[in-house]
Amino acid sequence: MTANTSSLTRIFEAETIADIRDIISNEPNVDAMREILYLEFLKYTTYSGAGKWNRAVRLCECLAVTGWGDHEALETVCGVYFNGNPETYFINRHGEVRFLSCVWSKRKDGFVIDPALSFIHSADGIPGTSTPLSPVAVNSAETQNLKLASLCNWIAKNPICITR
């Protein structure tokens, strides 16, 4: 387990996808590494600050390299909400939002999650409706002066998406 912990540390310090591929390819058991990465990813699906969002992005990049196995493949999206503030969320290959979607507000000290525009969604293909972010999660939101990361390697999906 120590080798996997050191691998996780090196993954978070890696600068490129090529570096991540090298770290993962040196693992003796990629299936075990995939499960460790997925369990770590689940810790960050309810991110409360920019640093945790950035870790979720990095873990999605790693899982795209190893493959998602039996788990639903997701992408992290960092876009711009209609009011100009950043928004972040997880989507599957069908464009369905999973886990947590947030709109961020700019503060003097950095970005913080806007509780009025943030929701928790169903996950792992379980149908459900989105629910507002709980007050507990809102109170623990962290203001951090970090750039919100974007995913570098997308999951395979139909290149043409027809929407309304």
N, C-alpha and C positions, 0 to 999 in steps of 0.2 A: 504494500500500500504506500510505502514511502516514495517509491519511484513515481507513482501516479501523482502524489502530492507535489513532488518537485516538477513533474511535467506540467501540472496545472499552473504552478508559479511561472514556469518558462513560457507557457502559452499566453498568460496575461501580460508578460513583458515583451512578447514577440511584436515585431513591427509590421510584418507583411503576412499574407496568406501562405506564401512559399515557406516562410519560417515555421508557421503552424504545421504545414504539411510535413516538414522535416522532423519536427518534434513528435508528431503522431506516428509517422512511419517508423520511428525508432522504438516504439512501444512493442513489447513482445506479444501482447494480447489486445488487439484493436477492439474486439467485442467488449472486453472488460473496461477499456478506456472509454468507449462510447457510453456505457452505463454510468460511469463516474461523471462524464461530461453532462449527461442528461440530468442526473440527480443534482448536480451543481447548477445547471440551467434552471431547474424548478425553483431553486432558492431565490432566483432573481426575476421570476415572472411577475412578482408583485413588488417591483422596484419602487423605491421611495425617493430616489434622487438621481442626478445625472451620472454619478459614478456607478451606481448599480445598474442603470440602463446600459451604460457602456460595457459592463461585464456581460450582461445578457446578450448584447450584440456579438461580443467576442465568442461566447459559448455557442451561439447560433452558427457562426462562421466555422467553428471547430466541428460541430455536428454535421454541417454540410460537407466537410472533408471526410469524416468517418462514415457518413450515412446515418440516417436517423433510426435505422433498424425497424423495430415494431412500433415506434412512436410516430405520431403525426409530425411531418416535416413542416417547419415554420420559418418565416422570414421576419426580421425586425425591420420596421419602416420608420424612418424619421423624416417627416414632411412638414408642411406649413399649413396650419389651420386657416380658415377663411379670414380670421381677424389678424393674420400675420404672425401669430405666435407659433412656436414649434409644437408639433404633435408627434407622439410616438405610440406604436402599437405592434402587435404580433399578428401575422396573417398566415393562413394556410394556402395551398396552391389554388384553391377556389376563391380566394379573396375574402374568406370569412375571418373575422377578427376573433382572436383567442386571448385568454388571460386578461391583461390590463391594457387599456388604451387611455392615454393622458394627453391633455393639452397643458402646455407649460406657460407660466407667466414670467416675464423678465422683472427681476428685482435689482436693487442696487448691488447686492452681493452675488448675483447670478440668477440661475433659473430655479423655479420651484413649481411643483405640480399644482394646477388649478383644480380644486376639488369639485367645482360646479360643472366642469367639462370633462371629468374623468370617470371611467366606468370599468367594472369587472365583467368579463364575458365568459361564456362556457369554454371548456377546453377538451382536447382529445376527442373531438368528434361528438361530444355529448350535446344534443340540442338544448338550447336554453335561451333566455333573454338576458340582455345586459342589465346590470343593476348599478346604481350610483356607488361611487367609492365610499367606503365606510368612514365615519368620523375618526375612528382610531387610526386608519391609514393616513388620513389627511393631517392629523396632528403630528404624525411621525415623519411627514415629508421634510426632506432636507433641502436647504438652499445651497447650491454649489455653483461655483464659477468655473464650470467645465463645458467644453463643446460636446453636444450630443452626437454620439457616433452613428454612422450609417453602415448598413451591411455591405460587404464587398463582394460576396459570392452568393448569388441568388439560387433558390431551388428551381428545379426544372418544372416548367409549366407551359401551358399553351401560350404561344406568343401573341395571340389575338384574344382580347378580352372585350366582349360586348357588354356594355353597361348602359343603364338608363341615363 
